[in-house]
Amino acid sequence: MTMLFSRIRMRQIVFAAVLTAVFCLPVFPEDPVVSIYRDYDDGLFGRSIYRGVIFSVKLQSFSRYTTLNTGAPDGQEGDEGLTAYLVSQDRAGDFAAGRGRGITILNPEERKYLFQDDGIRIVFSLEPAPEDFYDEIRKTYSCRFPEADSVIREVTDSYRNGFLLRIHEAENVYRPEIARLDYEDILVSAALVGDSFQPLWGIHDGNDLGAPGE
């Protein structure tokens, strides 16, 4: 009986030790990532209709990648680097005043900036959305919700009061073995700088890395 009691007691001690070891393990926060919807439509400035495929990159890994020019054909910018990522009027004001974290003003008239921090280097500019962009907003939400009109109005106001992100130089993260940017690279760089909340359906929320620090 004494031996049986000792065995039971030993098991209890071992079990308690295991529980203590498990629950006392340090808890590490998840590595921050930037994410985009991979199943985008080129003609919609990177918007994904179905939001079915997500591509994510850990922020700490950007130091291993290089920054390349968007390389618009014939040296023209065109729409190659234009995205539907929104930068709000308030954040644009921070950039223009030099208050953004990691932000350098390159051309104030063109609202062109460099973001450089923690191994990330992006050249971007801000511009008003073209009028046909608002047609796309209307098509996106029509018949989708009972309150579609109010949603269309709110999303439209967000863009009319803010700016689209055009990427001039992006991090080559999607296929780094090829010294050429894919549109995924452009979207990733736009997501890094874009507002943390993106109101347009099909545009993944951004990281707002240029927000002023505390």
N, C-alpha and C positions, 0 to 999 in steps of 0.2 A: 504493500500500500504506500509506504514511504517513497519507494522508487517510482511508482506511478505518479504520485504527487509531484515529485521532483521533475519528471519529464513534462508534465502539464505546465508546471511553473516555468520551466526552461522555454517551452514553446511560447508562452505568454510574453516572456521577456524578449525573445527574438522577434515576435510579431510587433511588439511595441517599438523596438529599435528600428524595424523596417519602416513603420509608419512615420516615425520621427525623421528618418532620413529622407523619405519622399516629400513630406510636407515642409521640410526645412531647406529644400533645394532652392537656390536663388531663382527668381523669376525675371527673365530678361524680356524687355519689350520687343515686339516684332520690328524687324528692320523696315524703315519707311520705304515705300515704293512709289513709282509713278505708273499710272495705268491708262491705257487707251482702249477703245473698242476697235478690234482688228478687222471686223467685217464691215468696213466703211464703204461708202460710195464716193468715188473720186469726184463726181459731179456735184456733190453736196458739201464740199469743203471739209470732208472728214467725218460727216455725220453717218452714224450707223442706224439703219432702219430697225434692225432686229435686236441689236445689243447682245448678240449671242456669243461672241468670241472676244476675250480680253487678253491683251498683251501687257505684261508688267515687267518693270526693271527696278532692281534695288538701287536706291540713290547712292549708296556707298560704292557701287561698281562703276560709276561714271568716270572715275579717275583713270580707268583702263581704256576708255574710248577716246576718239579724236573728233574734232569739230571740222565739218566740211561745209563748203558753200552749197546753197541749194541748186546752183547751176542751171538757171533758167535758159532755154534755148536762145542762141544768137546774142547772149549777153543781156537779154531783156528780162525784167522781173516777171512780167505776165501775172498769171494767177498761180504759178507753181508753188510758191511758199505761203499762199493764203489759206487760212483755216477758219473754222467757225468758232474757235475758242474766244471767249469773251474776256476782255479786261474792263472792269468797271471804271466809271468816271473818277471815282475817288482814288483808285489805284493808279490810274493814268496821271492824276494830279501828283501823287507821290513820286512817280517816275520823273515827271517834268520838273519837280522841285528838288530832285536829287536826294529824296528821302528813302528811296527803295534800297533794300538790302542787296548788296552785290551789283547795283545798277550804276552804269556809267552812261552819261548822255553823249551820243555820237553826233546826232543832228537834231537840234530842237525843232526846227521847222518841219521836218519829216517825221517827228516823234520816233526817231530811231535810237535804239539803246543796245547796250551790251550788258548781259547778265553773266557774271563770272564769280563763282563761289564753290567751294568744296569739290573741286575737280570738274565742275560743269561750266561750259562756255557756250552761250547762245547769243546770236545777234538777231534782233527782231525789231519790228516797227508796228505802230498802231494806226489803224485807218478806219474810217466810217464804213459800215456795211453798204454794199451796193443795193439799189432798190429791189432788184430781183431776188435778193436774199430774203426780203420780207414776204415775197410771194411763197418762198419755200417754207417759211414759218407757218403761213396760213394753210398750206397744203399738209403740213405735218400734223396739225392739230384738228383740222376739220373732220367732223364725224368721229373723232377719237374719244371725246368726253362730252357729257351733257353740257358742261360749262365751258365748251370750247372757245366761245367768244372772249370770255374773260381771261382765259389762259393765253390766247393769241395776243391779247392786248398787253398782258404783263410781260410776256417774253419779248414782244416787239419793243416795248418801252425800255427793257433792259439793254437791248442792242442799240436803240436810238440814243440812249444816254451813255453808251459805252463805245468800245472799239473792238474790231476784229484784230486778231494777231496774225501778222505776216512774218514768217521765219525766213531770214536771209542766210544764216549759218546755223546748222543743227548738229547735235551729237550723233555720230554714226553708230547706233546701238543695235539696229534691227538685223543687219548683216555686216558686222564689223570686218569680216574677212574680205569684203568687197569695198574698195575705196569709192563708193558712190552712195548717195542718199536715196533711200526709199521714202515714200510718203509717210510710212510708219515713223521714220525718224523725225520728220517734220511735225507730226502730231505729238510725239513724245516730248519734243522740245517745247511745243506750244502748251502742252499740259503742265509742264514744269513751271511755266511763267503765268499761265492763265489762272483766273479766279478759282478759289476752292469750290465754289458752287457754280455749276454751269446750267443755265435754265433751259437750254434747248435739248429736246429729246434726241438721244443718240450721240451726244457729246459727253464723254466721261468727265467727271469732276476733276479739277486741276489741283496743283500743289501750292500755287501762290507763293513761290519761293522768293519773289521780289518784294514781299510785304516788309515794311519797316520793322526793325527789331524793337525789342522792348527798351 
